[in-house]
Amino acid sequence: MPLKQVEILGVNVNSLTMAQAVEAVQQFIAEKKVALVATANAEMLMRSTQDEELKDILNQADLVVPDGAGTVWAAGHLGEPMPERVAGFDLAQELMREAPARGDRIYFFGSAPGVADKAKAKAEELYPGIQVVGTRNGFFTEADEPGIIAEIKVARPDILLAALGVPKQEKWLKKHMQELQVPVSIGVGGTLDVMAGVMERAPLWMQKAKLEWLFRGLKQPSRAGRLLALPKFVLKVVASKK
């Protein structure tokens, strides 16, 4: 059965639970489909209002999960309540948790040099038997891309986790997904940084209070400007309501 979608600022976001998101990804793998999964938070949705290429990529993606309290709030405000937030970090963890039993192969691509390797070690500690079949940092030039694509193809992952930041990860995956032929590619932002211990995640109480955005802003003053996207997002969603 097709998953319900809610249009938020011109982007169709799936309304679903974490369990449904995991099931959808695993179905893509079973079908050997070449699927793109996006994790849409308020910042990404705001960016898409000024970046038509990103908006088109999101609307062509096979699955767009509501990654962020702002996205879930927007859906509810527009009269289409979503069951829960499906954070990209948590989705990646659930897929890794189930990967050993399923035999799913995973590739980590992105972040600063050494981070993906540390994230791999953490994954192997948390999920015994997991097959992280390759790692590659996110610092590269266009000339490096054929080599990166060849490495990923040789590794034959079922899931490619790309931590290149928005919108670079979505644009890179969309451009190369058919050549890569990986069943599922997911843009995961700071997931590898958190797993590697180079970025702290908000305490659980802040996650539950929907204040992860504030925690990130306090921990990373360089993000302060990006946090201004949140009140702008709220105003834009309110204005968009018919």
N, CA, C and O of each residue as an XYZ file, in Angstrom:
968
protein
N       0.852     -1.182      0.000
C       0.000      0.000      0.000
C       0.894      1.241      0.000
O       1.817      1.330      0.810
N       0.632      2.212     -0.907
C       1.458      3.419     -0.951
C       1.389      4.177      0.369
O       0.339      4.244      1.009
N       2.516      4.743      0.760
C       2.558      5.515      1.989
C       1.974      6.904      1.748
O       2.199      7.515      0.703
N       1.229      7.384      2.724
C       0.610      8.708      2.627
C       1.683      9.795      2.548
O       2.750      9.678      3.151
N       1.380     10.852      1.795
C       2.283     11.990      1.686
C       1.567     13.272      2.094
O       0.362     13.419      1.893
N       2.327     14.192      2.667
C       1.811     15.510      3.015
C       2.684     16.540      2.301
O       3.910     16.489      2.391
N       2.052     17.469      1.596
C       2.831     18.506      0.915
C       3.147     19.646      1.870
O       2.246     20.282      2.416
N       4.447     19.898      2.068
C       4.903     20.983      2.931
C       5.823     21.881      2.113
O       6.904     21.461      1.699
N       5.390     23.116      1.883
C       6.154     24.094      1.087
C       6.591     23.521     -0.267
O       7.706     23.758     -0.731
N       5.683     22.766     -0.881
C       5.948     22.249     -2.221
C       6.691     20.932     -2.268
O       6.990     20.430     -3.351
N       6.998     20.356     -1.099
C       7.698     19.065     -1.044
C       6.769     18.008     -0.440
O       6.150     18.233      0.599
N       6.684     16.869     -1.096
C       5.863     15.766     -0.589
C       6.670     14.933      0.401
O       7.660     14.294      0.043
N       6.220     14.957      1.661
C       6.892     14.236      2.746
C       6.009     13.070      3.177
O       4.805     13.237      3.371
N       6.605     11.895      3.327
C       5.824     10.731      3.750
C       5.407     10.846      5.203
O       6.187     11.263      6.059
N       4.165     10.471      5.467
C       3.618     10.443      6.828
C       3.644      8.997      7.283
O       2.854      8.183      6.805
N       4.550      8.666      8.210
C       4.750      7.261      8.562
C       5.462      7.131      9.905
O       5.983      8.105     10.449
N       5.472      5.909     10.425
C       6.183      5.615     11.661
C       7.596      5.141     11.334
O       7.915      4.851     10.181
N       8.433      5.068     12.360
C       9.781      4.544     12.163
C       9.724      3.116     11.622
O      10.473      2.756     10.713
N       8.826      2.308     12.190
C       8.712      0.912     11.751
C       8.347      0.833     10.274
O       8.866     -0.019      9.553
N       7.463      1.711      9.820
C       7.073      1.716      8.408
C       8.233      2.169      7.521
O       8.404      1.669      6.409
N       9.029      3.119      8.019
C      10.180      3.594      7.247
C      11.204      2.479      7.080
O      11.735      2.276      5.988
N      11.480      1.760      8.159
C      12.423      0.636      8.105
C      11.904     -0.434      7.143
O      12.664     -0.982      6.346
N      10.615     -0.723      7.224
C      10.014     -1.732      6.342
C      10.123     -1.313      4.877
O      10.406     -2.138      4.009
N       9.897     -0.022      4.608
C       9.976      0.472      3.225
C      11.391      0.320      2.678
O      11.575     -0.129      1.546
N      12.395      0.692      3.478
C      13.790      0.567      3.042
C      14.134     -0.899      2.781
O      14.769     -1.228      1.780
N      13.715     -1.760      3.679
C      14.012     -3.186      3.512
C      13.306     -3.762      2.289
O      13.809     -4.695      1.663
N      12.152     -3.215      1.950
C      11.441     -3.644      0.742
C      12.214     -3.213     -0.505
O      12.300     -3.967     -1.474
N      12.777     -2.001     -0.482
C      13.600     -1.539     -1.600
C      14.775     -2.490     -1.811
O      15.112     -2.837     -2.943
N      15.398     -2.907     -0.702
C      16.551     -3.817     -0.790
C      16.119     -5.158     -1.372
O      16.793     -5.718     -2.237
N      14.988     -5.666     -0.889
C      14.488     -6.963     -1.357
C      14.192     -6.925     -2.858
O      14.399     -7.908     -3.569
N      13.702     -5.765     -3.328
C      13.351     -5.622     -4.745
C      14.563     -5.270     -5.609
O      14.457     -5.166     -6.831
N      15.733     -5.085     -4.949
C      16.946     -4.647     -5.650
C      16.676     -3.363     -6.423
O      17.190     -3.142     -7.520
N      15.858     -2.534     -5.810
C      15.500     -1.269     -6.422
C      16.635     -0.271     -6.200
O      17.363     -0.376     -5.213
N      16.791      0.679     -7.092
C      17.762      1.764     -6.883
C      16.959      2.937     -6.331
O      16.380      3.717     -7.087
N      16.929      3.051     -4.995
C      16.041      3.994     -4.330
C      16.813      5.082     -3.605
O      17.896      4.847     -3.069
N      16.235      6.279     -3.597
C      16.800      7.408     -2.865
C      15.882      7.743     -1.694
O      14.673      7.911     -1.859
N      16.482      7.837     -0.505
C      15.727      8.190      0.698
C      16.264      9.525      1.211
O      17.472      9.693      1.371
N      15.360     10.473      1.467
C      15.752     11.784      1.990
C      15.164     11.977      3.376
O      14.087     11.470      3.691
N      15.894     12.721      4.199
C      15.464     12.982      5.578
C      15.186     14.478      5.701
O      16.105     15.283      5.852
N      13.897     14.838      5.632
C      13.503     16.241      5.481
C      13.215     16.920      6.812
O      12.206     16.644      7.460
N      14.126     17.824      7.212
C      13.848     18.664      8.366
C      13.454     20.061      7.865
O      13.415     20.311      6.661
N      13.166     20.957      8.804
C      12.703     22.293      8.435
C      13.731     23.032      7.584
O      13.378     23.730      6.634
N      15.000     22.871      7.933
C      16.062     23.560      7.206
C      16.106     23.114      5.748
O      16.256     23.941      4.848
N      15.974     21.805      5.513
C      15.982     21.279      4.149
C      14.760     21.780      3.374
O      14.870     22.156      2.207
N      13.603     21.783      4.025
C      12.382     22.226      3.349
C      12.453     23.713      3.012
O      11.990     24.131      1.951
N      13.029     24.514      3.907
C      13.211     25.938      3.625
C      14.173     26.125      2.457
O      13.927     26.937      1.565
N      15.259     25.377      2.466
C      16.245     25.495      1.385
C      15.599     25.146      0.045
O      15.901     25.765     -0.976
N      14.717     24.165      0.053
C      14.091     23.724     -1.203
C      13.194     24.799     -1.811
O      12.895     24.750     -3.004
N      12.758     25.776     -0.997
C      11.918     26.854     -1.549
C      12.746     27.795     -2.426
O      12.193     28.543     -3.233
N      14.071     27.756     -2.266
C      14.953     28.618     -3.066
C      15.876     27.811     -3.979
O      16.658     28.383     -4.738
N      15.784     26.497     -3.905
C      16.650     25.611     -4.685
C      15.767     24.619     -5.428
O      15.405     23.569     -4.897
N      15.427     24.966     -6.659
C      14.492     24.127     -7.432
C      15.059     22.734     -7.685
O      14.313     21.755     -7.712
N      16.382     22.642     -7.870
C      16.992     21.327     -8.100
C      16.769     20.420     -6.896
O      16.404     19.254     -7.047
N      16.992     20.966     -5.691
C      16.767     20.179     -4.473
C      15.298     19.794     -4.345
O      14.983     18.650     -4.019
N      14.396     20.741     -4.600
C      12.962     20.434     -4.504
C      12.581     19.307     -5.463
O      11.835     18.401     -5.093
N      13.088     19.364     -6.689
C      12.791     18.316     -7.670
C      13.333     16.963     -7.207
O      12.667     15.938     -7.360
N      14.533     16.962     -6.646
C      15.127     15.708     -6.166
C      14.269     15.112     -5.055
O      14.010     13.909     -5.041
N      13.831     15.959     -4.123
C      13.007     15.471     -3.011
C      11.685     14.908     -3.524
O      11.209     13.882     -3.038
N      11.101     15.578     -4.500
C       9.804     15.118     -5.012
C       9.923     13.896     -5.924
O       8.924     13.247     -6.235
N      11.152     13.587     -6.350
C      11.376     12.363     -7.118
C      11.911     11.223     -6.245
O      12.012     10.084     -6.700
N      12.250     11.534     -4.996
C      12.807     10.515     -4.100
C      11.782      9.415     -3.831
O      10.574      9.638     -3.921
N      12.278      8.243     -3.505
C      11.390      7.098     -3.251
C      10.775      7.151     -1.862
O       9.714      6.574     -1.621
N      11.450      7.849     -0.945
C      10.949      7.982      0.419
C      11.514      9.275      0.995
O      12.718      9.521      0.921
N      10.640     10.100      1.571
C      11.072     11.334      2.245
C      10.502     11.286      3.654
O       9.299     11.457      3.850
N      11.371     11.052      4.639
C      10.893     10.901      6.017
C      10.907     12.249      6.737
O      11.732     13.110      6.430
N       9.988     12.433      7.703
C       9.911     13.699      8.441
C      10.963     13.763      9.546
O      10.698     13.414     10.696
N      12.155     14.213      9.176
C      13.269     14.297     10.117
C      13.260     15.669     10.780
O      13.880     16.610     10.284
N      12.566     15.775     11.883
C      12.557     17.048     12.591
C      11.184     17.389     13.124
O      10.165     17.136     12.480
N      11.176     17.974     14.326
C       9.921     18.370     14.959
C       9.193     19.407     14.113
O       7.962     19.435     14.077
N       9.965     20.266     13.426
C       9.352     21.293     12.597
C       8.529     20.705     11.468
O       7.456     21.213     11.143
N       9.030     19.636     10.870
C       8.312     18.980      9.766
C       7.003     18.373     10.265
O       5.960     18.508      9.627
N       7.075     17.702     11.416
C       5.868     17.094     11.988
C       4.865     18.180     12.395
O       3.663     18.039     12.173
N       5.376     19.267     12.993
C       4.490     20.379     13.362
C       3.794     20.951     12.134
O       2.591     21.213     12.158
N       4.559     21.144     11.057
C       4.009     21.738      9.839
C       2.863     20.887      9.290
O       1.820     21.413      8.900
N       3.067     19.578      9.263
C       2.017     18.690      8.759
C       0.740     18.832      9.597
O      -0.365     18.923      9.063
N       0.920     18.847     10.914
C      -0.238     18.999     11.801
C      -0.928     20.340     11.595
O      -2.156     20.411     11.570
N      -0.143     21.405     11.446
C      -0.702     22.736     11.239
C      -1.497     22.796      9.932
O      -2.488     23.518      9.826
N      -1.046     22.029      8.948
C      -1.723     22.005      7.650
C      -2.900     21.029      7.631
O      -3.506     20.794      6.586
N      -3.217     20.463      8.802
C      -4.378     19.586      8.923
C      -4.127     18.145      8.540
O      -5.067     17.386      8.305
N      -2.833     17.756      8.474
C      -2.475     16.382      8.109
C      -1.512     15.822      9.168
O      -0.326     15.654      8.884
N      -1.997     15.535     10.368
C      -1.110     15.090     11.456
C      -0.295     13.859     11.074
O      -0.814     12.917     10.476
N       0.992     13.881     11.429
C       1.881     12.741     11.201
C       2.019     11.944     12.497
O       1.974     12.520     13.584
N       2.188     10.605     12.390
C       2.267      9.789     13.606
C       3.490     10.075     14.459
O       3.404     10.027     15.686
N       4.635     10.374     13.836
C       5.843     10.642     14.615
C       6.948     11.186     13.715
O       6.876     11.136     12.487
N       7.965     11.703     14.381
C       9.169     12.146     13.697
C      10.023     10.912     13.391
O      10.134     10.006     14.217
N      10.615     10.885     12.214
C      11.515      9.790     11.837
C      12.879     10.416     11.560
O      13.189     10.774     10.423
N      13.692     10.545     12.614
C      14.999     11.189     12.483
C      15.938     10.329     11.646
O      15.964      9.105     11.778
N      16.710     10.990     10.781
C      17.647     10.256      9.934
C      18.645      9.451     10.738
O      18.965      8.319     10.376
N      19.142     10.022     11.831
C      20.093      9.311     12.682
C      19.459      8.027     13.214
O      20.069      6.959     13.165
N      18.230      8.141     13.721
C      17.556      6.976     14.304
C      17.204      5.938     13.243
O      17.288      4.737     13.496
N      16.810      6.398     12.055
C      16.517      5.461     10.970
C      17.773      4.670     10.612
O      17.716      3.455     10.423
N      18.905      5.365     10.519
C      20.170      4.680     10.204
C      20.502      3.633     11.273
O      20.954      2.534     10.954
N      20.274      3.985     12.547
C      20.565      3.038     13.626
C      19.661      1.806     13.547
O      20.116      0.679     13.744
N      18.381      2.031     13.258
C      17.452      0.893     13.156
C      17.847     -0.030     12.007
O      17.785     -1.252     12.139
N      18.249      0.550     10.889
C      18.661     -0.264      9.747
C      19.929     -1.044     10.066
O      20.072     -2.199      9.665
N      20.858     -0.405     10.796
C      22.092     -1.097     11.193
C      21.817     -2.176     12.233
O      22.454     -3.230     12.237
N      20.863     -1.897     13.109
C      20.521     -2.884     14.146
C      20.016     -4.187     13.524
O      20.322     -5.277     14.007
N      19.248     -4.058     12.459
C      18.658     -5.239     11.824
C      19.544     -5.829     10.721
O      19.277     -6.924     10.226
N      20.591     -5.106     10.344
C      21.437     -5.535      9.224
C      22.136     -6.874      9.435
O      22.166     -7.678      8.503
N      22.707     -7.162     10.628
C      23.418     -8.436     10.773
C      22.536     -9.652     10.493
O      22.954    -10.582      9.802
N      21.321     -9.642     11.030
C      20.414    -10.790     10.836
C      19.959    -10.898      9.384
O      19.726    -11.998      8.883
N      19.834     -9.772      8.720
C      19.360     -9.763      7.340
C      20.483     -9.951      6.325
O      20.236    -10.301      5.171
N      21.726     -9.714      6.766
C      22.864     -9.809      5.840
C      23.037     -8.568      4.983
O      23.721     -8.608      3.960
N      22.412     -7.446      5.400
C      22.542     -6.205      4.629
C      23.951     -5.636      4.750
O      24.530     -5.600      5.835
N      24.487     -5.196      3.623
C      25.833     -4.629      3.558
C      25.724     -3.102      3.510
O      24.882     -2.566      2.789
N      26.564     -2.403      4.268
C      26.441     -0.954      4.413
C      27.766     -0.269      4.098
O      28.837     -0.782      4.423
N      27.679      0.895      3.461
C      28.864      1.694      3.128
C      28.703      3.071      3.739
O      27.644      3.685      3.606
N      29.750      3.578      4.418
C      29.758      4.905      5.024
C      30.553      5.863      4.130
O      31.732      5.635      3.860
N      29.907      6.917      3.683
C      30.555      7.883      2.791
C      30.309      9.293      3.308
O      29.166      9.745      3.377
N      31.396      9.994      3.675
C      31.239     11.382      4.072
C      31.990     11.754      5.329
O      32.736     10.951      5.891
N      31.781     12.986      5.762
C      32.409     13.585      6.940
C      33.911     13.775      6.724
O      34.444     13.476      5.655
N      34.577     14.276      7.759
C      36.009     14.582      7.666
C      36.835     13.300      7.641
O      36.351     12.241      8.042
N      38.081     13.390      7.172
C      38.939     12.197      7.153
C      39.014     11.532      8.524
O      39.221     12.194      9.541
N      38.840     10.205      8.530
C      38.919      9.417      9.759
C      37.588      9.217     10.452
O      37.440      8.269     11.224
N      36.615     10.079     10.201
C      35.330      9.996     10.900
C      34.554      8.731     10.512
O      34.023      8.035     11.377
N      34.492      8.440      9.214
C      33.749      7.249      8.768
C      34.354      5.970      9.352
O      33.630      5.028      9.673
N      35.680      5.941      9.487
C      36.330      4.764     10.067
C      35.967      4.607     11.546
O      35.745      3.495     12.024
N      35.910      5.736     12.263
C      35.507      5.688     13.678
C      34.047      5.270     13.812
O      33.687      4.522     14.722
N      33.208      5.759     12.896
C      31.794      5.382     12.905
C      31.642      3.889     12.612
O      30.781      3.224     13.188
N      32.472      3.369     11.725
C      32.464      1.937     11.414
C      32.805      1.118     12.661
O      32.143      0.124     12.957
N      33.838      1.542     13.388
C      34.229      0.834     14.615
C      33.088      0.865     15.631
O      32.843     -0.125     16.319
N      32.392      1.996     15.727
C      31.264      2.117     16.662
C      30.122      1.210     16.235
O      29.496      0.563     17.074
N      29.846      1.155     14.941
C      28.777      0.294     14.434
C      29.083     -1.169     14.739
O      28.193     -1.932     15.114
N      30.353     -1.553     14.574
C      30.742     -2.942     14.829
C      30.646     -3.278     16.318
O      30.408     -4.426     16.692
N      30.833     -2.265     17.154
C      30.690     -2.455     18.608
C      29.215     -2.573     18.993
O      28.844     -3.427     19.798
N      28.382     -1.713     18.415
C      26.957     -1.683     18.774
C      26.155     -2.818     18.148
O      25.213     -3.331     18.752
N      26.537     -3.204     16.935
C      25.743     -4.181     16.181
C      26.641     -5.323     15.714
O      27.026     -5.366     14.545
N      26.978     -6.247     16.612
C      27.908     -7.342     16.269
C      27.464     -8.099     15.021
O      26.301     -8.474     14.875
N      28.425     -8.310     14.133
C      28.132     -9.034     12.897
C      27.777     -8.135     11.732
O      27.591     -8.612     10.613
N      27.681     -6.831     11.984
C      27.322     -5.906     10.896
C      28.435     -5.897      9.847
O      29.619     -5.991     10.171
N      28.026     -5.781      8.590
C      28.986     -5.724      7.489
C      29.057     -4.290      6.952
O      28.283     -3.905      6.075
N      29.991     -3.513      7.489
C      30.272     -2.194      6.912
C      31.371     -2.447      5.884
O      32.542     -2.606      6.229
N      30.971     -2.482      4.626
C      31.857     -3.003      3.573
C      32.771     -1.946      2.953
O      33.524     -2.237      2.024
N      32.701     -0.726      3.467
C      33.601      0.303      2.963
C      33.360      1.636      3.628
O      32.269      1.904      4.133
N      34.395      2.480      3.628
C      34.278      3.844      4.150
C      35.040      4.779      3.209
O      36.005      4.387      2.553
N      34.575      6.019      3.168
C      35.272      7.017      2.359
C      34.900      8.388      2.906
O      33.718      8.660      3.117
N      35.876      9.256      3.141
C      35.556     10.580      3.674
C      34.893     11.447      2.595
O      34.880     11.102      1.413
N      34.347     12.577      3.041
C      33.581     13.425      2.142
C      34.359     14.563      1.520
O      33.773     15.490      0.962
N      35.686     14.498      1.614
C      36.524     15.539      1.017
C      37.049     15.029     -0.330
O      37.907     14.148     -0.376
N      36.537     15.581     -1.402
C      36.936     15.099     -2.727
C      36.667     16.174     -3.765
O      35.895     17.107     -3.544
N      37.330     16.014     -4.904
C      37.093     16.896     -6.044
C      36.347     16.100     -7.109
O      36.158     14.890     -6.981
N      35.934     16.785     -8.140
C      35.226     16.111     -9.233
C      36.113     15.034     -9.863
O      35.621     14.004    -10.325
N      37.416     15.284     -9.875
C      38.353     14.319    -10.460
C      38.411     13.026     -9.658
O      38.764     11.974    -10.191
N      38.061     13.105     -8.364
C      38.086     11.916     -7.499
C      36.839     11.045     -7.668
O      36.836      9.881     -7.267
N      35.792     11.600     -8.254
C      34.502     10.918     -8.250
C      34.491      9.560     -8.958
O      33.889      8.622     -8.436
N      35.134      9.416    -10.130
C      35.133      8.084    -10.753
C      35.729      7.013     -9.840
O      35.231      5.888     -9.799
N      36.789      7.356     -9.110
C      37.406      6.407     -8.190
C      36.487      6.061     -7.034
O      36.405      4.903     -6.625
N      35.798      7.062     -6.509
C      34.855      6.833     -5.402
C      33.723      5.929     -5.869
O      33.351      4.982     -5.176
N      33.182      6.220     -7.032
C      32.085      5.407     -7.583
C      32.551      3.967     -7.801
O      31.822      3.023     -7.496
N      33.761      3.804     -8.327
C      34.302      2.450     -8.547
C      34.450      1.702     -7.224
O      34.124      0.518     -7.146
N      34.937      2.381     -6.182
C      35.103      1.748     -4.864
C      33.766      1.268     -4.317
O      33.656      0.157     -3.798
N      32.754      2.120     -4.439
C      31.435      1.759     -3.905
C      30.859      0.581     -4.690
O      30.277     -0.332     -4.102
N      31.017      0.598     -6.001
C      30.480     -0.494     -6.826
C      31.150     -1.828     -6.491
O      30.490     -2.865     -6.432
N      32.462     -1.790     -6.274
C      33.197     -3.021     -5.923
C      32.725     -3.559     -4.567
O      32.652     -4.771     -4.364
N      32.402     -2.635     -3.632
C      31.981     -3.045     -2.278
C      30.576     -3.653     -2.266
O      30.230     -4.395     -1.347
N      29.771     -3.344     -3.279
C      28.393     -3.871     -3.412
C      27.541     -3.715     -2.141
O      27.014     -4.707     -1.638
N      27.400     -2.510     -1.624
C      26.536     -2.333     -0.453
C      25.055     -2.409     -0.820
O      24.663     -2.167     -1.961
N      24.260     -2.749      0.168
C      22.802     -2.675      0.015
C      22.298     -1.297      0.419
O      21.280     -0.818     -0.082
N      23.042     -0.660      1.347
C      22.675      0.657      1.849
C      23.906      1.558      1.801
O      24.959      1.208      2.335
N      23.772      2.712      1.163
C      24.840      3.710      1.125
C      24.395      4.881      1.992
O      23.413      5.553      1.676
N      25.118      5.128      3.086
C      24.830      6.263      3.954
C      25.785      7.392      3.583
O      26.994      7.279      3.784
N      25.240      8.485      3.040
C      26.057      9.601      2.576
C      25.910     10.782      3.528
O      24.819     11.329      3.694
N      27.020     11.167      4.151
C      27.028     12.272      5.113
C      27.832     13.428      4.522
O      28.945     13.714      4.962
N      27.256     14.081      3.528
C      27.935     15.167      2.819
C      27.306     16.517      3.104
O      27.773     17.539      2.602
N      26.241     16.531      3.912
C      25.531     17.774      4.180
C      24.496     18.073      3.116
O      24.589     17.603      1.982
N      23.505     18.866      3.503
C      22.427     19.262      2.593
C      22.839     20.555      1.883
O      23.343     21.464      2.544
N      22.645     20.673      0.576
C      22.008     19.721     -0.345
C      23.012     18.857     -1.117
O      22.626     18.113     -2.019
N      24.304     18.955     -0.762
C      25.320     18.243     -1.540
C      25.036     16.744     -1.588
O      25.159     16.121     -2.642
N      24.650     16.156     -0.426
C      24.456     14.699     -0.413
C      23.292     14.279     -1.312
O      23.391     13.281     -2.026
N      22.193     15.030     -1.283
C      21.043     14.688     -2.120
C      21.378     14.834     -3.600
O      21.010     13.987     -4.414
N      22.079     15.915     -3.946
C      22.419     16.159     -5.356
C      23.436     15.132     -5.858
O      23.347     14.677     -6.998
N      24.401     14.769     -5.010
C      25.412     13.801     -5.421
C      24.785     12.423     -5.617
O      25.062     11.737     -6.601
N      23.943     12.030     -4.672
C      23.301     10.715     -4.773
C      22.390     10.635     -5.997
O      22.395      9.637     -6.718
N      21.609     11.690     -6.228
C      20.696     11.684     -7.368
C      21.479     11.585     -8.683
O      21.075     10.876     -9.605
N      22.593     12.297     -8.753
C      23.399     12.316     -9.971
C      24.012     10.955    -10.274
O      24.138     10.571    -11.437
N      24.393     10.224     -9.226
C      25.174      8.997     -9.438
C      24.437      7.692     -9.103
O      24.996      6.612     -9.292
N      23.210      7.773     -8.617
C      22.558      6.549     -8.104
C      22.383      5.456     -9.167
O      22.530      4.272     -8.865
N      22.073      5.843    -10.397
C      21.887      4.813    -11.424
C      23.211      4.133    -11.771
O      23.251      2.931    -12.032
N      24.277      4.905    -11.772
C      25.595      4.334    -12.045
C      26.054      3.444    -10.887
O      26.665      2.397    -11.103
N      25.755      3.869     -9.667
C      26.172      3.111     -8.487
C      25.411      1.794     -8.351
O      25.981      0.777     -7.954
N      24.110      1.821     -8.685
C      23.248      0.637     -8.582
C      23.206      0.075     -7.147
O      23.160     -1.140     -6.950
N      23.224      0.968     -6.162
C      23.035      0.567     -4.763
C      21.531      0.552     -4.503
O      20.849      1.520     -4.841
N      20.986     -0.528     -3.908
C      19.537     -0.584     -3.689
C      18.966      0.620     -2.938
O      17.907      1.128     -3.309
N      19.656      1.087     -1.882
C      19.144      2.221     -1.106
C      20.271      3.195     -0.779
O      21.286      2.809     -0.200
N      20.085      4.459     -1.153
C      21.026      5.526     -0.797
C      20.289      6.531      0.080
O      19.179      6.953     -0.243
N      20.918      6.912      1.193
C      20.277      7.818      2.152
C      21.236      8.953      2.511
O      22.389      8.702      2.858
N      20.770     10.185      2.430
C      21.537     11.327      2.918
C      21.340     11.427      4.424
O      20.212     11.584      4.891
N      22.426     11.338      5.189
C      22.288     11.239      6.655
C      22.947     12.379      7.429
O      23.078     12.287      8.650
N      23.364     13.448      6.754
C      23.861     14.617      7.462
C      24.976     14.310      8.457
O      26.028     13.791      8.083
N      24.735     14.637      9.728
C      25.761     14.480     10.763
C      25.802     13.134     11.452
O      26.453     12.993     12.487
N      25.116     12.133     10.897
C      25.029     10.822     11.554
C      26.393     10.207     11.854
O      26.620      9.714     12.959
N      27.300     10.232     10.883
C      28.613      9.617     11.100
C      29.407     10.387     12.155
O      30.143      9.792     12.941
N      29.253     11.714     12.170
C      29.935     12.538     13.172
C      29.482     12.156     14.585
O      30.299     12.042     15.499
N      28.178     11.961     14.749
C      27.648     11.590     16.071
C      28.145     10.205     16.459
O      28.575      9.993     17.593
N      28.089      9.261     15.522
C      28.545      7.902     15.820
C      30.028      7.871     16.171
O      30.454      7.104     17.034
N      30.812      8.713     15.493
C      32.264      8.738     15.718
C      32.638      9.487     16.993
O      33.787      9.446     17.431
N      31.660     10.170     17.582
C      31.927     10.907     18.813
C      32.489     12.295     18.603
O      32.927     12.932     19.561
N      32.488     12.785     17.361
C      33.026     14.125     17.106
C      31.924     15.188     17.180
O      32.208     16.386     17.185
N      30.681     14.745     17.236
C      29.556     15.661     17.431
C      28.630     15.034     18.464
O      28.319     13.845     18.394
N      28.196     15.835     19.413
C      27.323     15.331     20.468
C      25.875     15.465     20.040
O      25.489     16.449     19.409
N      25.072     14.459     20.391
C      23.645     14.558     20.110
C      22.932     15.111     21.340
O      23.406     14.952     22.465
N      21.810     15.750     21.120
C      21.050     16.328     22.228
C      20.640     15.256     23.222
O      20.360     14.124     22.827
N      20.599     15.601     24.537
C      20.111     14.648     25.527
C      18.688     14.214     25.185
O      17.959     14.930     24.498
N      18.301     13.040     25.670
C      16.997     12.473     25.341
C      15.857     13.420     25.697
O      14.875     13.522     24.962
N      15.992     14.121     26.845
C      14.887     15.008     27.256
C      14.701     16.145     26.253
O      13.581     16.600     26.022
N      15.810     16.602     25.658
C      15.694     17.664     24.655
C      15.120     17.117     23.349
O      14.380     17.808     22.650
N      15.472     15.859     23.024
C      14.886     15.236     21.843
C      13.374     15.129     22.011
O      12.610     15.453     21.102
N      12.954     14.663     23.201
C      11.514     14.483     23.458
C      10.779     15.817     23.516
O       9.604     15.909     23.161
N      11.499     16.865     23.976
C      10.888     18.199     24.056
C      10.967     18.940     22.720
O      10.591     20.107     22.619
N      11.465     18.238     21.699
C      11.578     18.807     20.353
C      12.519     20.018     20.331
O      12.257     21.009     19.649
N      13.604     19.922     21.080
C      14.557     21.027     21.176
C      15.938     20.671     20.636
O      16.925     21.330     20.966
N      16.009     19.635     19.810
C      17.311     19.252     19.262
C      17.939     20.378     18.451
O      19.157     20.556     18.462
N      17.109     21.130     17.755
C      17.609     22.254     16.940
C      18.309     23.289     17.822
O      19.325     23.859     17.426
N      17.764     23.530     19.018
C      18.357     24.501     19.933
C      19.695     23.988     20.468
O      20.660     24.743     20.587
N      19.736     22.700     20.786
C      20.977     22.095     21.289
C      22.091     22.230     20.255
O      23.222     22.580     20.594
N      21.766     21.951     18.989
C      22.769     22.053     17.930
C      23.273     23.484     17.790
O      24.460     23.721     17.566
N      22.350     24.429     17.927
C      22.738     25.825     17.812
C      23.652     26.268     18.944
O      24.585     27.042     18.730
N      23.383     25.777     20.150
C      24.207     26.134     21.306
C      25.584     25.481     21.218
O      26.590     26.078     21.602
N      25.616     24.262     20.714
C      26.885     23.526     20.614
C      27.727     23.996     19.437
O      28.956     23.937     19.478
N      27.054     24.464     18.385
C      27.759     24.895     17.176
C      27.335     26.318     16.828
O      26.430     26.516     16.018
N      27.986     27.311     17.437
C      27.616     28.702     17.147
C      27.637     29.030     15.656
O      26.940     29.942     15.210
N      28.434     28.291     14.884
C      28.495     28.544     13.436
C      27.152     28.251     12.763
O      26.901     28.702     11.645
N      26.279     27.483     13.459
C      24.965     27.159     12.902
C      23.927     28.225     13.220
O      22.790     28.135     12.757
N      24.303     29.244     14.011
C      23.319     30.220     14.477
C      22.509     30.809     13.327
O      21.289     30.945     13.422
N      23.193     31.158     12.243
C      22.497     31.717     11.095
C      21.507     30.738     10.496
O      20.424     31.123     10.054
N      21.888     29.468     10.485
C      21.010     28.449      9.914
C      19.770     28.252     10.773
O      18.711     27.886     10.261
N      19.894     28.495     12.092
C      18.749     28.333     12.971
C      17.663     29.367     12.681
O      16.498     29.162     13.021
N      18.048     30.474     12.054
C      17.052     31.475     11.684
C      16.061     30.915     10.667
O      14.975     31.463     10.475
N      16.449     29.817     10.017
C      15.533     29.177      9.066
C      14.277     28.676      9.774
O      13.216     28.584      9.156
N      14.384     28.352     11.064
C      13.241     27.770     11.781
C      12.078     28.747     11.939
O      10.957     28.411     11.555
N      12.303     29.964     12.500
C      11.161     30.885     12.565
C      10.648     31.276     11.180
O       9.447     31.474     10.999
N      11.545     31.386     10.208
C      11.117     31.693      8.835
C      10.251     30.552      8.292
O       9.261     30.777      7.595
N      10.651     29.329      8.629
C       9.893     28.148      8.203
C       8.475     28.192      8.774
O       7.499     27.964      8.059
N       8.375     28.490     10.074
C       7.058     28.559     10.725
C       6.182     29.605     10.025
O       5.021     29.337      9.715
N       6.735     30.781      9.782
C       5.972     31.846      9.134
C       5.542     31.452      7.726
O       4.428     31.753      7.296
N       6.442     30.774      7.016
C       6.142     30.374      5.634
C       5.052     29.299      5.593
O       4.186     29.315      4.718
N       5.104     28.373      6.544
C       4.070     27.322      6.604
C       2.718     27.938      6.955
O       1.700     27.594      6.354
N       2.709     28.849      7.930
C       1.460     29.508      8.310
C       0.875     30.266      7.119
O      -0.332     30.236      6.875
N       1.750     30.940      6.390
C       1.293     31.715      5.220
C       0.791     30.814      4.086
O      -0.050     31.220      3.284
N       1.322     29.583      4.034
C       0.961     28.667      2.934
C      -0.373     27.976      3.165
O      -0.938     27.383      2.247
N      -0.877     28.054      4.398
C      -2.119     27.334      4.705
C      -3.282     27.969      3.963
O      -3.535     29.170      4.066
N      -3.969     27.142      3.226
C      -5.099     27.646      2.425
C      -6.227     28.114      3.321
O      -7.259     28.570      2.828
